[in-house]
Amino acid sequence: YRGRKMTQESITKVLKEASKAVGVNPQIRVSPHTCRHTFAHLQLKNGLDLYSLSRLLGHENIGITQTYLNSLRDSDIIQIAKQKSVLLNL
């Protein structure tokens, strides 16, 4: 807007204004953190390996990234395993 770096507060403000503009339920938390969490969750759900996700997120160790695995349901993990299975995809 003024040619300066955006602060975390300004990014939060932009996200909140954008969520209102597109009609996101006001009870849903919209923040940079929730965007990052959603990105990580969807990357894992789409089959990205934990190590690659950890590198993308800039985590110092893979243990930090493992917390995102807790949000996946068993059915999601089974579906990913079926898609990535060597035996099922011969």
DRENDRENDO-585384 format. One line per field, with one value per residue (C-alpha): y, x negated, z; residue in three letters; residue number from 1. Coordinates in pm, 1 decimal, always signed. Each point is the difference from the previous one (the first is absolute). Layout:
<pts>
v = (Y, ...)
u = (X, ...)
w = (Z, ...)
code = (ALA, ...)
pos = (NUM, ...)
</pts>
This chain:
<pts>
v = (+0.0, +247.6, -192.2, -136.8, -355.2, -132.7, -68.9, -300.8, +232.7, +137.4, -350.6, -100.4, +306.7, -80.3, -360.0, +105.7, +255.9, -255.7, -261.5, +246.3, +94.4, -362.4, -83.9, -222.1, -75.8, +257.9, -277.5, -162.3, +121.3, +157.1, +74.2, -59.2, -296.7, -164.4, +51.2, -165.3, -285.9, -52.1, -0.7, -261.9, -215.0, +2.9, -73.3, -308.8, -103.0, +23.2, -230.3, +230.0, -172.4, +135.9, +80.3, +212.8, +181.5, +70.3, +157.0, +206.3, +135.8, +77.6, -208.6, -72.1, -361.6, -242.4, -36.9, +341.8, -100.2, -325.5, +192.0, +52.8, -377.0, +4.7, +182.5, -275.3, -262.6, -369.0, -10.2, +278.5, -192.8, -320.5, +185.9, +150.9, -342.7, -150.5, +274.5, -29.5, -379.3, -164.3, -330.6, +147.3, +210.6, -261.0)
u = (+0.0, -271.8, -297.8, -102.5, -18.3, +324.1, +16.5, +173.4, +278.1, +52.8, +9.8, +256.2, +208.5, -11.3, +104.9, +289.8, +122.3, -28.1, +188.6, +284.1, +6.4, +48.5, +249.9, -200.8, +197.7, -113.0, -28.4, -280.6, -341.7, -191.8, -366.6, -340.5, -40.9, +326.1, -94.4, -336.0, +164.8, +256.6, -277.8, -195.8, +307.0, +103.0, -355.4, -12.0, +350.9, -106.3, -294.2, -298.5, -252.2, -71.4, -364.3, +83.8, +274.1, -240.7, -243.8, +276.5, +112.1, -357.7, +13.0, -330.8, +91.9, +262.9, +144.8, +160.3, +169.3, +131.8, +264.9, +182.4, +42.2, +228.1, +265.9, +23.6, +267.7, -83.0, +217.4, -212.4, -319.2, +143.8, +106.8, -349.3, -157.3, +221.5, -93.3, -372.6, -19.7, -258.7, +187.5, +341.1, -141.2, -198.9)
w = (+0.0, +92.5, -136.1, +340.7, +126.5, +138.3, +371.9, +150.3, +112.8, -350.7, -148.7, +263.7, -87.1, -373.9, +65.0, +222.5, -255.2, -281.7, +202.1, +59.8, -369.9, -107.4, +274.8, +233.8, +314.9, +261.1, +260.5, -199.9, +111.5, -288.2, +63.2, -155.6, +234.5, -108.3, -366.3, +65.3, +190.8, -277.4, -261.3, +196.7, +62.3, -367.2, -117.1, +222.9, -103.4, -365.0, +63.1, +59.5, +223.0, +345.4, -72.5, -306.9, +189.4, +284.7, -247.5, -164.9, +336.0, +105.6, +316.0, +170.2, +60.7, -119.3, +351.6, -28.0, -325.2, +145.5, +192.7, -330.2, -31.9, +304.4, -200.6, -263.6, +45.2, -38.3, -312.7, -153.9, +72.4, -146.7, -316.3, -40.2, +54.4, -272.0, -246.2, +70.8, +36.8, -220.6, +0.7, -80.0, -281.6, -194.8)
code = (TYR, ARG, GLY, ARG, LYS, MET, THR, GLN, GLU, SER, ILE, THR, LYS, VAL, LEU, LYS, GLU, ALA, SER, LYS, ALA, VAL, GLY, VAL, ASN, PRO, GLN, ILE, ARG, VAL, SER, PRO, HIS, THR, CYS, ARG, HIS, THR, PHE, ALA, HIS, LEU, GLN, LEU, LYS, ASN, GLY, LEU, ASP, LEU, TYR, SER, LEU, SER, ARG, LEU, LEU, GLY, HIS, GLU, ASN, ILE, GLY, ILE, THR, GLN, THR, TYR, LEU, ASN, SER, LEU, ARG, ASP, SER, ASP, ILE, ILE, GLN, ILE, ALA, LYS, GLN, LYS, SER, VAL, LEU, LEU, ASN, LEU)
pos = (1, 2, 3, 4, 5, 6, 7, 8, 9, 10, 11, 12, 13, 14, 15, 16, 17, 18, 19, 20, 21, 22, 23, 24, 25, 26, 27, 28, 29, 30, 31, 32, 33, 34, 35, 36, 37, 38, 39, 40, 41, 42, 43, 44, 45, 46, 47, 48, 49, 50, 51, 52, 53, 54, 55, 56, 57, 58, 59, 60, 61, 62, 63, 64, 65, 66, 67, 68, 69, 70, 71, 72, 73, 74, 75, 76, 77, 78, 79, 80, 81, 82, 83, 84, 85, 86, 87, 88, 89, 90)
</pts>
